[in-house]
Amino acid sequence: MTDAGIPEQAVPAHPAEGPAPGRVRVRLDLAYDGTEFSGWARQRDRRTVQGVIEDALGTVLRTAEPMELTVAGRTDAGVHARGQVAHVDLPEALWHTHADKLLRRLAGRLPADVRVHRVGEAPDGFDARFSAVWRRYAYRVSDAPGGVDPLWRSHVLWHDRPLDVAAMNAAAARLVGEHDFAAYCKKRPGATTIRELLELRWERVPAGHDGAGLAVATVRADAFCHNMVRALVGAMLLVGDGHRPVDFPAEVLAGRVRHSAVNVVRPHGLTLEEVGYPADEDLRARARAARTLRTLPPLPC
């Protein structure tokens, strides 16, 4: 399971590229407050986002057939989402019977901490997980001396020292690009830790807004491995509060091993904001390319 991006697991040798004959692939765009969920993935005897939505789908579609959602990025316990994407393959007759009323019926069935805000037939070649070209997360931190605004307490991490956002941005710039992020990931057998970090930057919420005092990281990549975003944030906070120099996060990256000084920050400050997909005609090609295990070229001697 990842806190962002493609789940860390081996890809089947010949994965299905579309729905089986007689079925329709349906895309769901959704959001959730992760506070009371044990992450995305269904677990026995635990409340999860996948479990809640799949159960609600079975109820409103009036079918005993198990629902099976595929998601763009499986999130950890406590992580939130405003722009999550999933798909489910439904029998054609079932979909056409319920399509017009499915969204409203889900709204009446789902608990208040998860919402499906769009549902529709997916274009040919679409795969919520493999067709995605990037995932964008935000991590929110407050260094306000008095702590986090109570209304933000489940979505913002409190850091008890002032943060230098300019220094954190200088550190972040050294991490952008395609690298082996093994130093910032929990390694899993058969999974690569090579990722392309497309964007990593910090900004302050302007004074006087409801979120005054917040330092917000935008983190966008083609995919993420387990704990990657939260470990990157942990390294940059050490720079921001003066405990480590600007070059420290890049030095950790180059070492390709976990560093004892880098903490994986708590999950509640993390929110999946958006998932990006290519044009419809490129969806299938992107899904095929994403199933290929990546490697980096050897370093020059």
VOBA-1610 file (N, C-alpha, C; in pm, whole numbers, padded with zeros to 5 digits, always signed):
BEGIN
Met+00085-00118+00000Met+00000+00000+00000Met+00089+00123+00000Thr+00049+00226-00072Thr+00129+00346-00080Thr+00053+00463-00020Asp+00129+00567+00022Asp+00059+00687+00063Asp+00030+00775-00057Ala+00072+00729-00174Ala+00039+00796-00298Ala+00089+00712-00413Gly+00011+00712-00521Gly+00061+00649-00641Gly+00029+00504-00656Ile+00100+00439-00747Ile+00072+00300-00780Ile+00105+00211-00662Pro+00016+00117-00626Pro+00044+00026-00516Pro+00172-00052-00539Glu+00246-00074-00432Glu+00372-00146-00439Glu+00345-00295-00443Gln+00332-00349-00562Gln+00309-00492-00577Gln+00355-00533-00716Ala+00386-00660-00731Ala+00428-00708-00862Ala+00312-00700-00960Val+00340-00664-01085Val+00238-00654-01189Val+00222-00790-01255Pro+00100-00840-01274Pro+00080-00968-01341Pro+00143-00968-01480Ala+00185-01085-01525Ala+00252-01094-01655Ala+00160-01051-01768His+00032-01084-01760His-00062-01050-01867His-00189-00990-01805Pro-00180-00869-01748Pro-00297-00810-01684Pro-00403-00772-01787Ala-00527-00777-01744Ala-00637-00738-01833Ala-00626-00590-01866Glu-00652-00554-01992Glu-00641-00415-02034Glu-00777-00347-02046Gly-00882-00416-02019Gly-01014-00356-02029Gly-01118-00448-01969Pro-01244-00406-01970Pro-01350-00489-01914Pro-01373-00613-01998Ala-01422-00717-01934Ala-01456-00840-02005Ala-01575-00815-02097Pro-01594-00899-02198Pro-01711-00883-02286Pro-01840-00881-02205Gly-01931-00791-02244Gly-02058-00780-02175Gly-02054-00693-02051Arg-01940-00628-02027Arg-01927-00541-01910Arg-01886-00401-01953Val-01915-00303-01868Val-01886-00163-01892Val-01791-00113-01784Arg-01686-00042-01823Arg-01596+00018-01724Arg-01650+00154-01684Val-01671+00172-01555Val-01731+00293-01502Val-01627+00367-01416Arg-01608+00495-01445Arg-01514+00578-01368Arg-01588+00649-01256Leu-01527+00651-01137Leu-01579+00723-01023Leu-01475+00823-00976Asp-01516+00949-00960Asp-01432+01053-00900Asp-01484+01077-00759Leu-01395+01073-00661Leu-01440+01071-00523Leu-01348+01146-00429Ala-01398+01170-00309Ala-01324+01239-00205Ala-01358+01176-00071Tyr-01263+01186+00022Tyr-01289+01134+00157Tyr-01201+01200+00261Asp-01253+01205+00380Asp-01177+01243+00499Asp-01123+01113+00558Gly-00991+01096+00557Gly-00932+00969+00596Gly-00922+00945+00745Thr-00969+01039+00827Thr-00947+01031+00972Thr-00997+00900+01033Glu-01114+00857+00995Glu-01174+00739+01056Glu-01162+00613+00970Phe-01077+00620+00867Phe-01057+00505+00780Phe-00921+00442+00804Ser-00914+00310+00793Ser-00787+00237+00800Ser-00726+00227+00660Gly-00721+00340+00591Gly-00666+00345+00457Gly-00769+00313+00350Trp-00718+00305+00225Trp-00806+00274+00113Trp-00844+00128+00105Ala-00746+00037+00108Ala-00766-00103+00069Ala-00854-00178+00167Arg-00946-00257+00111Arg-01036-00337+00192Arg-00957-00428+00286Gln-00998-00434+00413Gln-00936-00520+00513Gln-01046-00584+00596Arg-01023-00706+00635Arg-01121-00775+00720Arg-01127-00706+00856Asp-01247-00678+00902Asp-01273-00622+01034Asp-01219-00480+01051Arg-01190-00410+00943Arg-01147-00270+00952Arg-01228-00186+00854Arg-01254-00064+00893Arg-01330+00028+00808Arg-01234+00094+00709Thr-01256+00069+00580Thr-01171+00126+00475Thr-01257+00194+00370Val-01194+00283+00293Val-01268+00355+00190Val-01318+00258+00084Gln-01233+00170+00038Gln-01274+00073-00064Gln-01390-00012-00015Gly-01380-00062+00107Gly-01486-00147+00160Gly-01619-00075+00169Val-01617+00050+00215Val-01740+00128+00229Val-01805+00154+00093Ile-01723+00193-00006Ile-01780+00224-00137Ile-01829+00098-00207Glu-01751-00009-00202Glu-01795-00133-00266Glu-01924-00185-00204Asp-01937-00176-00073Asp-02060-00221-00008Asp-02178-00133-00050Ala-02154-00002-00059Ala-02262+00088-00100Ala-02304+00061-00245Leu-02208+00033-00331Leu-02240+00001-00470Leu-02328-00123-00478Gly-02291-00227-00405Gly-02370-00349-00406Gly-02513-00326-00361Thr-02528-00237-00262Thr-02662-00209-00209Thr-02747-00130-00309Val-02692-00022-00364Val-02773+00063-00452Val-02796-00002-00589Leu-02706-00090-00629Leu-02726-00161-00756Leu-02812-00286-00739Arg-02843-00319-00615Arg-02929-00433-00582Arg-02874-00563-00643Thr-02746-00585-00617Thr-02682-00706-00669Thr-02598-00772-00561Ala-02594-00904-00564Ala-02508-00978-00472Ala-02370-01001-00530Glu-02352-00961-00657Glu-02222-00976-00721Glu-02120-00886-00651Pro-02004-00939-00612Pro-01904-00855-00545Pro-01857-00741-00636Met-01849-00622-00580Met-01793-00508-00651Met-01642-00507-00628Glu-01564-00469-00728Glu-01419-00464-00712Glu-01365-00337-00777Leu-01329-00242-00692Leu-01278-00114-00738Leu-01128-00120-00763Thr-01084-00056-00870Thr-00942-00032-00896Thr-00919+00117-00879Val-00817+00155-00801Val-00799+00295-00763Val-00669+00350-00820Ala-00666+00482-00840Ala-00546+00547-00892Ala-00430+00537-00795Gly-00457+00550-00666Gly-00351+00543-00565Gly-00407+00505-00430Arg-00362+00394-00376Arg-00410+00350-00245Arg-00346+00435-00135Thr-00429+00490-00049Thr-00380+00580+00055Thr-00373+00510+00191Asp-00282+00560+00274Asp-00263+00506+00408Asp-00376+00548+00502Ala-00382+00483+00616Ala-00474+00523+00722Ala-00449+00669+00758Gly-00556+00747+00765Gly-00544+00887+00804Gly-00519+00984+00692Val-00486+00936+00571Val-00462+01023+00456Val-00595+01057+00388His-00608+01180+00343His-00732+01228+00284His-00722+01233+00131Ala-00837+01255+00067Ala-00838+01271-00079Ala-00951+01365-00119Arg-00919+01453-00214Arg-01022+01536-00276Arg-01036+01505-00425Gly-00934+01438-00483Gly-00937+01410-00625Gly-00903+01267-00659Gln-00948+01173-00578Gln-00922+01031-00602Gln-01006+00982-00721Val-00952+00882-00792Val-01021+00824-00907Val-01017+00672-00896Ala-01128+00609-00929Ala-01136+00463-00928Ala-01221+00418-01046His-01213+00288-01078His-01307+00234-01177His-01358+00099-01129Val-01474+00062-01183Val-01536-00067-01156Val-01598-00117-01285Asp-01587-00246-01312Asp-01645-00306-01432Asp-01780-00369-01396Leu-01886-00320-01458Leu-02022-00364-01427Leu-02084-00435-01548Pro-02174-00530-01524Pro-02251-00587-01636Pro-02327-00477-01709Glu-02330-00485-01841Glu-02392-00379-01921Glu-02536-00353-01879Ala-02613-00458-01859Ala-02754-00440-01823Ala-02768-00369-01689Leu-02682-00405-01593Leu-02687-00344-01461Leu-02653-00196-01470Trp-02551-00163-01546Trp-02511-00023-01561Trp-02621+00059-01627His-02676+00010-01736His-02776+00089-01809His-02905+00104-01729Thr-02933+00009-01641Thr-03053+00018-01557Thr-03038+00126-01451His-02916+00142-01397His-02896+00229-01281His-02816+00356-01309Ala-02764+00372-01431Ala-02670+00482-01459Ala-02724+00618-01420Asp-02846+00649-01457Asp-02900+00783-01437Asp-02920+00818-01289Lys-02940+00718-01206Lys-02971+00744-01065Lys-02860+00702-00970Leu-02751+00648-01024Leu-02648+00591-00937Leu-02583+00695-00848Leu-02549+00811-00901Leu-02479+00912-00822Leu-02563+00958-00703Arg-02689+00986-00727Arg-02776+01033-00618Arg-02800+00922-00516Arg-02814+00798-00562Arg-02836+00689-00469Arg-02713+00663-00383Leu-02595+00678-00442Leu-02472+00664-00362Leu-02464+00774-00257Ala-02504+00894-00293Ala-02502+01005-00196Ala-02591+00976-00076Gly-02701+00907-00101Gly-02791+00874+00009Gly-02745+00756+00092Arg-02655+00676+00037Arg-02611+00555+00107Arg-02476+00571+00176Leu-02386+00648+00119Leu-02250+00659+00173Leu-02248+00743+00301Pro-02154+00715+00391Pro-02139+00798+00511Pro-02084+00935+00475Ala-02094+01029+00567Ala-02061+01168+00538Ala-01913+01191+00510Asp-01826+01098+00549Asp-01683+01121+00529Asp-01630+01064+00399Val-01718+01020+00309Val-01676+00981+00175Val-01786+01019+00076Arg-01747+01080-00036Arg-01842+01123-00138Arg-01792+01080-00276Val-01882+01026-00356Val-01857+01008-00499Val-01923+01128-00566His-01844+01215-00630His-01903+01336-00686His-01917+01332-00838Arg-01870+01222-00901Arg-01892+01207-01045Arg-01884+01060-01080Val-01973+01013-01166Val-01971+00874-01210Val-02013+00871-01357Gly-01943+00791-01437Gly-01977+00784-01578Gly-01898+00676-01649Glu-01943+00639-01768Glu-01876+00537-01846Glu-01738+00586-01888Ala-01636+00506-01863Ala-01499+00545-01893Ala-01470+00531-02042Pro-01381+00613-02096Pro-01343+00598-02237Pro-01264+00470-02260Asp-01261+00426-02382Asp-01190+00304-02418Asp-01043+00313-02377Gly-00991+00209-02315Gly-00851+00205-02274Gly-00823+00262-02138Phe-00925+00315-02069Phe-00904+00378-01939Phe-00880+00275-01830Asp-00779+00300-01748Asp-00752+00222-01628Asp-00716+00323-01519Ala-00794+00327-01412Ala-00775+00429-01309Ala-00633+00428-01256Arg-00574+00312-01242Arg-00440+00299-01188Arg-00332+00321-01294Phe-00334+00240-01399Phe-00223+00239-01493Phe-00227+00350-01597Ser-00344+00406-01626Ser-00351+00513-01725Ser-00308+00649-01670Ala-00299+00662-01540Ala-00262+00790-01480Ala-00120+00829-01517Val-00100+00957-01549Val+00034+01006-01580Val+00097+01080-01463Trp+00016+01126-01369Trp+00071+01184-01246Trp-00036+01187-01137Arg+00014+01197-01015Arg-00070+01218-00897Arg-00017+01341-00825Arg-00107+01426-00779Arg-00066+01548-00707Arg-00120+01546-00565Tyr-00029+01560-00471Tyr-00062+01563-00329Tyr-00029+01699-00271Ala-00096+01733-00162Ala-00059+01848-00080Ala-00033+01799+00062Tyr+00073+01854+00122Tyr+00097+01827+00265Tyr+00096+01962+00336Arg+00013+01974+00440Arg-00010+02101+00508Arg+00052+02098+00648Val+00130+02202+00677Val+00200+02213+00805Val+00174+02351+00862Ser+00151+02358+00991Ser+00141+02486+01060Ser+00256+02499+01159Asp+00324+02615+01154Asp+00426+02645+01255Asp+00381+02761+01343Ala+00250+02785+01346Ala+00196+02890+01432Ala+00231+02860+01577Pro+00282+02956+01653Pro+00325+02929+01791Pro+00216+02870+01878Gly+00092+02907+01854Gly-00018+02858+01936Gly-00076+02726+01891Gly-00022+02669+01784Gly-00072+02541+01735Gly-00169+02555+01621Val-00229+02443+01582Val-00318+02437+01465Val-00457+02485+01501Asp-00517+02561+01411Asp-00658+02598+01426Asp-00739+02471+01449Pro-00826+02468+01550Pro-00902+02346+01580Pro-00980+02290+01461Leu-01026+02377+01370Leu-01102+02331+01255Leu-01013+02260+01152Trp-00881+02275+01163Trp-00787+02213+01071Trp-00712+02096+01135Arg-00746+02062+01259Arg-00661+01971+01336Arg-00645+01833+01272Ser-00743+01787+01193Ser-00734+01655+01131Ser-00670+01659+00992His-00625+01779+00950His-00572+01794+00815His-00439+01868+00810Val-00390+01912+00922Val-00267+01992+00926Val-00176+01941+01037Leu-00049+01923+01005Leu+00052+01886+01104Leu+00104+02011+01174Trp+00118+02006+01304Trp+00181+02117+01376Trp+00328+02092+01392His+00411+02191+01355His+00556+02186+01374His+00592+02295+01474Asp+00661+02259+01580Asp+00677+02353+01691Asp+00797+02447+01677Arg+00854+02458+01557Arg+00961+02554+01531Arg+00929+02629+01401Pro+00969+02756+01392Pro+00944+02833+01269Pro+01011+02767+01149Leu+00944+02774+01034Leu+00993+02711+00912Leu+01033+02816+00808Asp+01148+02794+00748Asp+01199+02880+00642Asp+01158+02818+00509Val+01051+02870+00449Val+00998+02812+00326Val+01097+02827+00210Ala+01170+02937+00205Ala+01269+02955+00098Ala+01376+02847+00105Ala+01422+02813+00224Ala+01522+02707+00238Ala+01465+02572+00197Met+01339+02546+00233Met+01277+02419+00194Met+01259+02410+00043Asn+01231+02523-00022Asn+01219+02521-00168Asn+01355+02498-00234Ala+01459+02553-00176Ala+01593+02529-00230Ala+01629+02381-00219Ala+01592+02318-00107Ala+01616+02174-00090Ala+01530+02094-00186Ala+01405+02135-00203Ala+01313+02061-00289Ala+01360+02060-00434Ala+01418+02170-00481Ala+01460+02179-00621Ala+01565+02073-00655Arg+01641+02029-00558Arg+01746+01929-00580Arg+01691+01787-00591Leu+01563+01770-00564Leu+01502+01637-00563Leu+01418+01609-00687Val+01385+01712-00763Val+01298+01697-00879Val+01370+01620-00989Gly+01295+01534-01059Gly+01351+01456-01168Gly+01331+01307-01143Glu+01383+01226-01234Glu+01372+01080-01220Glu+01491+01028-01140His+01462+00962-01028His+01566+00912-00939His+01520+00780-00878Asp+01614+00713-00817Asp+01581+00601-00730Asp+01556+00659-00590Phe+01429+00656-00547Phe+01390+00715-00419Phe+01393+00613-00306Ala+01481+00513-00316Ala+01488+00408-00214Ala+01508+00466-00075Ala+01580+00577-00063Ala+01606+00638+00067Ala+01480+00697+00130Tyr+01378+00718+00049Tyr+01254+00778+00099Tyr+01135+00682+00088Cys+01160+00556+00064Cys+01053+00459+00046Cys+01074+00338+00136Lys+00964+00274+00167Lys+00971+00144+00232Lys+00979+00039+00122Lys+01093-00022+00107Lys+01117-00115-00003Lys+01031-00239+00010Arg+00976-00285-00104Arg+00895-00406-00108Arg+00948-00500-00215Pro+00948-00630-00187Pro+01002-00727-00284Pro+00933-00716-00419Gly+01012-00717-00526Gly+00957-00715-00661Gly+00908-00580-00708Ala+00927-00473-00628Ala+00878-00341-00665Ala+00996-00245-00683Thr+00985-00159-00782Thr+01089-00060-00805Thr+01065+00065-00719Thr+01173+00134-00684Thr+01161+00261-00613Thr+01202+00378-00703Ile+01209+00353-00834Ile+01240+00459-00930Ile+01111+00536-00961Arg+01116+00666-00944Arg+01001+00752-00968Arg+01049+00880-01035Glu+00958+00945-01108Glu+00988+01077-01163Glu+00909+01181-01085Leu+00982+01259-01007Leu+00922+01366-00929Leu+00910+01488-01018Leu+00787+01523-01055Leu+00762+01629-01153Leu+00757+01767-01090Glu+00717+01773-00965Glu+00700+01903-00899Glu+00712+01884-00749Leu+00786+01973-00685Leu+00800+01971-00540Leu+00829+02114-00496Arg+00733+02177-00432Arg+00750+02316-00391Arg+00665+02346-00268Trp+00707+02449-00196Trp+00636+02494-00077Trp+00586+02636-00098Glu+00474+02668-00035Glu+00426+02806-00035Glu+00352+02834+00095Arg+00351+02960+00130Arg+00277+03006+00247Arg+00136+03047+00208Val+00040+03012+00292Val-00094+03066+00277Val-00089+03210+00323Pro-00135+03306+00242Pro-00123+03447+00279Pro-00184+03479+00414Ala-00121+03567+00487Ala-00171+03608+00619Ala-00311+03665+00606Gly-00394+03632+00703Gly-00530+03682+00705Gly-00631+03585+00651His-00586+03480+00578His-00679+03378+00532His-00710+03282+00646Asp-00811+03198+00626Asp-00848+03103+00730Asp-00733+03011+00769Gly-00646+02981+00674Gly-00535+02892+00701Gly-00405+02964+00730Ala-00411+03088+00781Ala-00290+03166+00805Ala-00192+03086+00889Gly-00064+03095+00853Gly+00038+03020+00925Gly+00070+02886+00863Leu+00000+02848+00756Leu+00025+02719+00694Leu+00138+02727+00593Ala+00223+02625+00595Ala+00320+02601+00487Ala+00270+02478+00413Val+00245+02492+00283Val+00182+02385+00206Val+00279+02336+00100Ala+00306+02204+00102Ala+00390+02141+00000Ala+00302+02084-00109Thr+00337+02114-00235Thr+00275+02049-00350Thr+00374+01946-00402Val+00330+01821-00411Val+00417+01711-00452Val+00347+01637-00566Arg+00409+01639-00685Arg+00348+01575-00802Arg+00450+01484-00868Ala+00409+01361-00896Ala+00498+01262-00957Ala+00417+01167-01042Asp+00487+01091-01127Asp+00416+00991-01207Asp+00356+00884-01118Ala+00422+00854-01008Ala+00372+00760-00908Ala+00456+00777-00783Phe+00412+00718-00674Phe+00486+00725-00548Phe+00497+00586-00488Cys+00604+00563-00415Cys+00616+00437-00342Cys+00581+00461-00195His+00578+00353-00120His+00527+00356+00017His+00606+00453+00105Asn+00534+00547+00166Asn+00588+00647+00259Asn+00667+00759+00191Met+00672+00761+00059Met+00762+00854-00010Met+00730+01001+00020Val+00606+01041+00006Val+00570+01181+00028Val+00599+01222+00172Arg+00558+01141+00265Arg+00573+01176+00406Arg+00720+01177+00450Ala+00803+01092+00389Ala+00946+01095+00420Ala+01013+01217+00358Leu+00975+01253+00235Leu+01028+01374+00173Leu+00995+01497+00257Val+00871+01506+00302Val+00832+01618+00387Val+00913+01620+00516Gly+00932+01503+00576Gly+01011+01495+00699Gly+01152+01548+00679Ala+01216+01515+00566Ala+01352+01562+00538Ala+01354+01713+00519Met+01254+01767+00448Met+01253+01911+00422Met+01220+01993+00546Leu+01142+01937+00637Leu+01116+02008+00762Leu+01244+02026+00843Leu+01334+01929+00835Leu+01463+01942+00904Leu+01543+02059+00848Val+01528+02084+00718Val+01593+02201+00657Val+01522+02328+00699Gly+01390+02325+00695Gly+01312+02445+00724Gly+01330+02497+00864Asp+01350+02408+00961Asp+01366+02456+01099Asp+01513+02471+01140Gly+01605+02453+01044Gly+01745+02479+01070Gly+01826+02365+01126His+01765+02246+01140His+01840+02132+01192His+01940+02076+01092Arg+01912+02092+00962Arg+01999+02036+00858Arg+02019+02139+00748Pro+02130+02130+00673Pro+02155+02223+00563Pro+02067+02193+00442Val+02064+02286+00348Val+01980+02274+00229Val+02013+02150+00148Asp+02138+02108+00145Asp+02179+01993+00064Asp+02142+01859+00126Phe+02096+01859+00250Phe+02074+01733+00321Phe+01977+01638+00251Pro+01856+01682+00209Pro+01764+01587+00145Pro+01823+01523+00019Ala+01898+01601-00062Ala+01958+01545-00183Ala+02068+01445-00149Glu+02142+01471-00041Glu+02246+01376+00001Glu+02184+01244+00046Val+02071+01252+00116Val+02000+01131+00156Val+01954+01054+00032Leu+01899+01126-00065Leu+01854+01064-00190Leu+01968+00989-00258Ala+02083+01053-00268Ala+02197+00993-00336Ala+02248+00869-00264Gly+02229+00862-00132Gly+02274+00746-00056Gly+02191+00622-00077Arg+02064+00638-00122Arg+01974+00527-00155Arg+01946+00433-00038Val+01966+00479+00084Val+01930+00401+00203Val+01860+00495+00301Arg+01773+00439+00381Arg+01700+00519+00479Arg+01797+00584+00577His+01769+00709+00613His+01853+00785+00704His+01781+00797+00838Ser+01852+00772+00946Ser+01788+00769+01077Ser+01731+00904+01119Ala+01783+01014+01063Ala+01735+01146+01101Ala+01603+01183+01033Val+01568+01112+00927Val+01448+01147+00849Val+01327+01074+00905Asn+01235+01150+00960Asn+01111+01092+01011Asn+01005+01089+00902Val+00925+00984+00901Val+00805+00979+00817Val+00697+01053+00895Val+00660+01171+00848Val+00566+01254+00923Val+00428+01190+00928Arg+00346+01237+01015Arg+00214+01178+01038Arg+00125+01192+00914Pro+00031+01099+00896Pro-00046+01096+00771Pro-00152+01204+00758His-00199+01262+00868His-00319+01345+00858His-00296+01477+00784Gly-00170+01517+00763Gly-00144+01639+00688Gly-00146+01620+00538Leu-00165+01496+00492Leu-00152+01461+00351Leu-00288+01446+00284Thr-00303+01507+00167Thr-00428+01498+00090Thr-00395+01475-00058Leu-00457+01373-00118Leu-00450+01353-00262Leu-00543+01454-00328Glu-00484+01546-00405Glu-00561+01656-00462Glu-00612+01628-00603Glu-00533+01556-00683Glu-00572+01540-00824Glu-00492+01427-00888Val-00554+01359-00983Val-00488+01258-01064Val-00498+01301-01210Gly-00386+01299-01281Gly-00384+01341-01420Gly-00383+01224-01517Tyr-00458+01238-01626Tyr-00465+01135-01730Tyr-00438+01198-01866Pro-00387+01120-01960Pro-00363+01172-02095Pro-00493+01184-02173Ala-00483+01231-02297Ala-00599+01235-02386Ala-00654+01094-02406Asp-00783+01085-02434Asp-00848+00954-02444Asp-00775+00859-02538Glu-00726+00912-02650Glu-00662+00824-02748Glu-00528+00768-02698Asp-00475+00824-02589Asp-00347+00779-02536Asp-00360+00694-02410Leu-00482+00670-02365Leu-00503+00600-02239Leu-00447+00458-02241Arg-00476+00384-02347Arg-00433+00244-02352Arg-00280+00234-02359Ala-00217+00319-02440Ala-00072+00315-02451Ala-00006+00350-02318Arg-00062+00448-02248Arg-00007+00485-02117Arg-00018+00369-02019Ala-00133+00300-02019Ala-00153+00188-01927Ala-00052+00077-01954Arg-00024+00051-02081Arg+00073-00052-02115Arg+00213-00012-02070Ala+00249+00114-02091Ala+00383+00161-02053Ala+00401+00158-01902Ala+00294+00189-01827Ala+00305+00195-01681Ala+00323+00058-01618Arg+00289-00048-01692Arg+00306-00182-01639Arg+00450-00232-01651Thr+00536-00157-01716Thr+00675-00198-01737Thr+00759-00156-01617Leu+00831-00249-01558Leu+00916-00220-01443Leu+01032-00133-01489Arg+01052-00019-01423Arg+01153+00076-01467Arg+01289+00051-01402Thr+01393+00088-01476Thr+01529+00088-01423Thr+01596+00218-01464Leu+01702+00253-01392Leu+01781+00369-01427Leu+01906+00323-01503Pro+01958+00407-01594Pro+02083+00370-01659Pro+02196+00363-01557Pro+02298+00281-01581Pro+02410+00271-01487Pro+02484+00403-01475Leu+02536+00430-01356Leu+02613+00551-01336Leu+02744+00542-01411Pro+02793+00654-01465Pro+02921+00652-01535Pro+03035+00614-01442Cys+03133+00542-01494Cys+03247+00501-01412Cys+03337+00620-01383
//
